Every structure is written in C-alpha cells, then in structure tokens.
Amino acid sequence: MKSNIMEWKNVLTDLFKTDYPIIQAPMLGVTTPEMVAAASNAGVLGSLALGDLPAEKCIELIRTTKKLTNKPFAVNIFVHTIDPITPKLEADYAKTKNHLEKFAEKTGIKADFPNINEIKLTDYHNQIEAIVLENCNIVSFTFGNLDNESILTLKENKVLLIGTCTSVQEAIALENNGIDIICVQGIEAGGHRGSFIEETIPQIGGLSLLSQVTETVNTPVIYAGGIYNAKTLLASKTLGADGFQIGSLLLGSAESALQDFEKHRLRNLKENEIVLTKSFTGRYARGIRNAFIKEIENSEFVLPYPYQNKLTAELRKTAKLEQKTDFVSIWAGQSIGSYSEVSTEIIIRNLIEETESFV
C-alpha cells in the first residue's frame, strides 16, 4: 500500500538549504545562469559550470546567476594536473594540428587551429580565489582531488566541498581528504568522466558502483548517471544515495545553451549512437557519435587534456556557427529521454511530482 509521502528532507537538504536533495548537473557548454537559477528556484541545488574558465569569466557568471536567484547554488570547477609542454608534446601537437587542418579542409570547415604556444591554460587556484571573493558557499569539482592548501582555504571560508568519483578507490581518497560530499558518477552519465586515479577509466555500472561506495564510506553521497524519471531516482535512493544529480534530462530545456540544431539531434537520438570518446578533449566523455569521432577516435591524433580540448575548440566553434552536428561535441548520457524544451524549473517539478506519485 502506498503511503503517498516521499521524505525528501535529509542531510543534504540541511547542508544545501534546499527543499529537495536533487542537484542540477554542472554541464559546461550547456548550463547557463538562467538554468542554474531555474533549478534553484524549483527548490533544488543549481550548479554553475565554470570548468576551466578564466577567473574573470567565473566572476561574471557567478554575479549574473546571483542576480537571477537568491537561492543557494553550487559552482563547479575542473581540478586536474596539466602536463608540461615537452619536446614530445610539441611534436605530437604539431602532428595532430596538421591532421586536423587537413580534415577540416576536406570536410569544408574553416577553422583557425592555435599553435601550442598560443593556448591559454587555466590554473584552478585562480578560480578558487575568485570563488572565495564572490562568497560562494558550495563548490563541486571533477577530474581530480583538490590539493590540501585549496581545501584549507575553502574550508576556512566555510565552503562546502563536493568531489566526484568513478570508483570506490576514488571515493575513499576523497573521504580521506576531508571532502564533505561525494558525487558518484556512474558509467551511464553524459559528459566527461571524473576519473582521477587510474589512467584507464573504471567502467563500472552506476548502480553497482553506488552500492559499493555507500557501503564503504561514511560521507553523504550524491548519485549521477542515468537518472531521468521517478523509477531511476528511486532505484538510486534504494541503494543508498542521499542526493540525485540530473543532467541529460535538462539538455533540451528552454535555458540550455545548446542550439536548436543540437537539440533536434538529441531528439532523434538512438541508443547505439551514444559512445565514450576522448577525441574532442583528450579525456573520456560520453556523447553522440559523429564524423569527427569516427575520424579521430583510436587514432594517434588524441593529445592529453587540456591540449586536445584547446586544439579542437575552434573546429567546434565554427561547426556550431554552421550548424554541423558531425563536428560538434554533444554530450549525453545513456538514458534517452524526450529532451523537453520547457523550462528547467518545470522539468524538475515534474520529476518531483512523478517521484511522489510512486511512493
């Protein structure tokens, strides 16, 4: 017999000061201040994707979001080790750049690929300074584990920390570093993998990983990967998740930064078209297979992140302007939905209502 009562309040709603322990995923290139505000206004935790953006851009986006909502929201940054430029990396970069130039010419895309010495790299420590300056209270991070000095700085400023793991080993590492909340990213999740211990990413099914992590650590856990309706949310709740992160569900929303031609591609997506690839950025990410991925994946023309990401940026920018889906990165998870074009707030409220009707 249904009780018709869904108990949403828990440790995370207390920490986040939200009505529901649902988190809008930070998706760089998709998330906008408007999406974050709409999520926060729905009573969940909005997340502003700052990725590896320069500090001044981070400040601009944070301030814009604050103008749109007075509710709590998180900011998300990429925490990773940048390989130094060595003679070998320079040679590999030049070879990859040459191949991409020929590929672009052959496919009719005019892109000005940067030389390696023209690339601007972001040090996440500068982002942390900006985050502290802007009095952000919740910081999530991926691609690594924060260094001790950064953790100390953030905690001294009463910032709540959310780290991303893709294995039990990574979850333990985050807990041992004093990270407040762990986001367990299942293999089903769209976008970049948050792996940081193994060179070869752990390919562990999300619910299996979630169950193992919740049995191993004592830190509150958020689950991300494949949540697109009430049943998937409740499945992760059953396996011990305190919070539920949704991303792909919001890709087609009114506030999504994706353009209409990209949303149209999503709405015609087939399950066998979703792949893991390093071709666009040098880090594994889950998205829609296209001509660029077919050309570059499993070739010698994949540089380490962030060099591959910076090199292919102009190609993707031009392809977006020309509305060519075969040369842009459209990240999406394995759970294919309707990619509704209504407001983020409505999508989230519908999910909440649907979940309550199942209880």
WOURNOR-V446345 format. One record per residue. N is the residue number from 1. RES is the residue in three letters. OMEGA is omega in radians with two decimals (* if undefined). D_CENTER is the distance of its C-alpha to the mean C-alpha in whole Angstrom. Layout:
N,RES,OMEGA,D_CENTER
N,RES,OMEGA,D_CENTER
//
This chain:
1,MET,-3.11,38
2,LYS,3.09,35
3,SER,-3.12,35
4,ASN,3.08,33
5,ILE,3.07,31
6,MET,-3.13,28
7,GLU,-3.11,27
8,TRP,-3.05,24
9,LYS,3.11,25
10,ASN,-3.09,24
11,VAL,-3.10,23
12,LEU,3.09,20
13,THR,3.08,21
14,ASP,-3.12,24
15,LEU,-3.09,21
16,PHE,-3.02,19
17,LYS,3.11,22
18,THR,3.11,21
19,ASP,-3.06,23
20,TYR,3.13,20
21,PRO,3.12,18
22,ILE,-3.10,15
23,ILE,3.01,12
24,GLN,-3.04,10
25,ALA,3.03,6
26,PRO,-3.08,5
27,MET,-3.11,4
28,LEU,-3.10,6
29,GLY,3.13,10
30,VAL,-3.11,9
31,THR,3.08,9
32,THR,3.03,13
33,PRO,3.14,15
34,GLU,3.10,17
35,MET,-3.14,14
36,VAL,-3.13,13
37,ALA,3.13,17
38,ALA,3.12,18
39,ALA,-3.13,16
40,SER,3.14,17
41,ASN,3.08,21
42,ALA,3.09,20
43,GLY,3.09,20
44,VAL,-3.13,17
45,LEU,3.01,14
46,GLY,-3.13,13
47,SER,-3.13,10
48,LEU,-3.12,10
49,ALA,3.08,7
50,LEU,3.05,10
51,GLY,3.08,8
52,ASP,3.14,12
53,LEU,3.09,14
54,PRO,-3.06,17
55,ALA,-3.10,19
56,GLU,3.09,21
57,LYS,3.08,18
58,CYS,-3.13,16
59,ILE,3.14,19
60,GLU,-3.11,20
61,LEU,3.11,16
62,ILE,-3.12,17
63,ARG,3.10,21
64,THR,-3.14,20
65,THR,3.14,18
66,LYS,3.11,21
67,LYS,-3.06,23
68,LEU,3.14,22
69,THR,3.03,21
70,ASN,3.14,23
71,LYS,3.13,21
72,PRO,2.99,19
73,PHE,3.13,15
74,ALA,2.95,13
75,VAL,-3.06,11
76,ASN,3.13,8
77,ILE,3.05,9
78,PHE,3.14,9
79,VAL,-3.05,12
80,HIS,3.07,14
81,THR,-3.14,18
82,ILE,3.10,19
83,ASP,3.10,22
84,PRO,3.12,25
85,ILE,3.12,26
86,THR,3.07,29
87,PRO,3.13,32
88,LYS,3.13,30
89,LEU,3.09,27
90,GLU,-3.13,29
91,ALA,3.13,31
92,ASP,3.13,28
93,TYR,-3.13,26
94,ALA,-3.14,29
95,LYS,3.14,29
96,THR,3.10,26
97,LYS,3.13,26
98,ASN,3.14,30
99,HIS,-3.13,29
100,LEU,3.10,26
101,GLU,3.11,29
102,LYS,3.13,31
103,PHE,3.14,28
104,ALA,3.13,28
105,GLU,-3.13,31
106,LYS,-3.09,32
107,THR,3.05,29
108,GLY,3.11,31
109,ILE,3.13,28
110,LYS,-3.11,29
111,ALA,3.13,26
112,ASP,-3.08,27
113,PHE,-3.09,25
114,PRO,2.96,25
115,ASN,-3.05,27
116,ILE,-3.13,26
117,ASN,3.12,28
118,GLU,-3.09,26
119,ILE,3.08,22
120,LYS,-3.12,21
121,LEU,-3.10,19
122,THR,3.02,17
123,ASP,-3.05,18
124,TYR,3.10,16
125,HIS,3.07,19
126,ASN,3.08,20
127,GLN,-3.14,17
128,ILE,3.08,18
129,GLU,-3.14,21
130,ALA,-3.14,20
131,ILE,3.11,18
132,VAL,3.13,21
133,LEU,-3.09,23
134,GLU,3.07,22
135,ASN,3.06,22
136,CYS,-3.03,19
137,ASN,-3.10,19
138,ILE,3.12,16
139,VAL,2.99,13
140,SER,-3.11,10
141,PHE,-3.12,9
142,THR,-3.12,8
143,PHE,-3.10,10
144,GLY,3.09,13
145,ASN,-3.14,15
146,LEU,3.05,17
147,ASP,-3.03,20
148,ASN,-3.12,23
149,GLU,3.12,24
150,SER,3.10,21
151,ILE,3.14,21
152,LEU,3.13,24
153,THR,-3.10,24
154,LEU,-3.13,21
155,LYS,3.06,23
156,GLU,3.11,26
157,ASN,3.06,25
158,LYS,3.11,24
159,VAL,3.09,20
160,LEU,-3.04,18
161,LEU,3.10,16
162,ILE,3.11,13
163,GLY,-3.10,12
164,THR,3.08,10
165,CYS,3.05,12
166,THR,3.10,13
167,SER,3.09,17
168,VAL,-3.14,19
169,GLN,3.12,20
170,GLU,3.10,17
171,ALA,3.12,17
172,ILE,3.13,21
173,ALA,3.12,20
174,LEU,3.14,18
175,GLU,-3.14,20
176,ASN,3.12,23
177,ASN,3.10,22
178,GLY,3.11,22
179,ILE,-2.98,18
180,ASP,-3.05,19
181,ILE,3.13,16
182,ILE,3.04,14
183,CYS,3.14,11
184,VAL,-3.10,12
185,GLN,3.11,10
186,GLY,-3.12,12
187,ILE,-3.12,13
188,GLU,-2.99,13
189,ALA,3.06,9
190,GLY,3.10,8
191,GLY,-3.03,6
192,HIS,3.03,6
193,ARG,-3.12,8
194,GLY,-3.08,8
195,SER,3.14,12
196,PHE,3.12,14
197,ILE,-3.10,18
198,GLU,3.04,19
199,GLU,3.06,19
200,THR,-3.04,19
201,ILE,3.07,16
202,PRO,-3.13,17
203,GLN,-3.07,17
204,ILE,3.08,18
205,GLY,-2.99,18
206,GLY,-3.08,16
207,LEU,3.06,19
208,SER,3.12,21
209,LEU,-3.14,18
210,LEU,-3.13,18
211,SER,-3.14,22
212,GLN,-3.12,22
213,VAL,-3.11,20
214,THR,3.09,21
215,GLU,-3.02,25
216,THR,-3.07,24
217,VAL,3.12,23
218,ASN,-3.13,24
219,THR,3.05,21
220,PRO,-3.01,19
221,VAL,2.99,17
222,ILE,3.06,14
223,TYR,3.10,13
224,ALA,3.08,10
225,GLY,3.04,11
226,GLY,3.12,13
227,ILE,-3.14,14
228,TYR,3.09,16
229,ASN,-3.09,19
230,ALA,-3.07,21
231,LYS,-3.14,22
232,THR,3.08,19
233,LEU,-3.11,18
234,LEU,3.08,22
235,ALA,3.13,22
236,SER,3.07,19
237,LYS,3.13,21
238,THR,-3.11,24
239,LEU,2.96,22
240,GLY,3.14,22
241,ALA,3.05,18
242,ASP,-3.11,19
243,GLY,-3.00,16
244,PHE,-3.08,14
245,GLN,-3.13,10
246,ILE,-3.12,10
247,GLY,-3.08,8
248,SER,3.12,10
249,LEU,-3.03,13
250,LEU,-3.05,12
251,LEU,-3.10,12
252,GLY,-3.03,16
253,SER,-3.12,16
254,ALA,-3.08,19
255,GLU,3.14,16
256,SER,3.13,14
257,ALA,3.10,14
258,LEU,3.13,14
259,GLN,-3.07,18
260,ASP,-3.11,21
261,PHE,3.09,21
262,GLU,3.09,18
263,LYS,3.10,18
264,HIS,3.12,21
265,ARG,3.11,20
266,LEU,-3.07,17
267,ARG,3.07,20
268,ASN,-3.05,22
269,LEU,3.05,20
270,LYS,-3.01,22
271,GLU,-3.12,20
272,ASN,3.12,22
273,GLU,-3.12,20
274,ILE,-3.04,16
275,VAL,2.95,16
276,LEU,-3.09,14
277,THR,3.03,15
278,LYS,-2.91,15
279,SER,-3.09,17
280,PHE,-2.96,15
281,THR,-3.08,13
282,GLY,3.01,15
283,ARG,3.14,12
284,TYR,3.08,12
285,ALA,-3.14,9
286,ARG,3.14,10
287,GLY,-3.03,12
288,ILE,3.11,15
289,ARG,3.10,18
290,ASN,-3.05,20
291,ALA,-3.14,23
292,PHE,3.13,21
293,ILE,3.13,20
294,LYS,-3.11,23
295,GLU,-2.95,25
296,ILE,-3.07,22
297,GLU,-3.13,21
298,ASN,3.07,23
299,SER,3.10,25
300,GLU,-3.03,26
301,PHE,3.08,24
302,VAL,-3.13,21
303,LEU,3.07,20
304,PRO,3.03,18
305,TYR,0.14,15
306,PRO,-3.04,15
307,TYR,3.10,19
308,GLN,-3.13,18
309,ASN,-3.14,15
310,LYS,-3.12,17
311,LEU,-3.08,20
312,THR,-3.05,19
313,ALA,-3.12,17
314,GLU,3.08,21
315,LEU,-3.13,21
316,ARG,3.14,18
317,LYS,3.13,19
318,THR,-3.14,23
319,ALA,3.11,22
320,LYS,3.13,20
321,LEU,-3.12,23
322,GLU,3.10,25
323,GLN,3.13,23
324,LYS,-3.07,23
325,THR,-3.10,20
326,ASP,-3.06,21
327,PHE,3.05,20
328,VAL,3.10,17
329,SER,3.07,13
330,ILE,-3.08,12
331,TRP,3.14,9
332,ALA,3.13,10
333,GLY,-3.06,11
334,GLN,-3.14,14
335,SER,-3.11,16
336,ILE,3.14,17
337,GLY,-3.13,18
338,SER,-3.08,20
339,TYR,-3.08,17
340,SER,-3.10,19
341,GLU,3.11,20
342,VAL,-3.09,21
343,SER,3.03,20
344,THR,-3.12,17
345,GLU,3.14,19
346,ILE,3.13,21
347,ILE,-3.13,19
348,ILE,3.14,18
349,ARG,3.08,21
350,ASN,3.11,22
351,LEU,3.13,20
352,ILE,-3.13,22
353,GLU,3.13,25
354,GLU,3.14,25
355,THR,3.14,24
356,GLU,-3.14,27
357,SER,3.14,29
358,PHE,-3.01,28
359,VAL,*,29
//
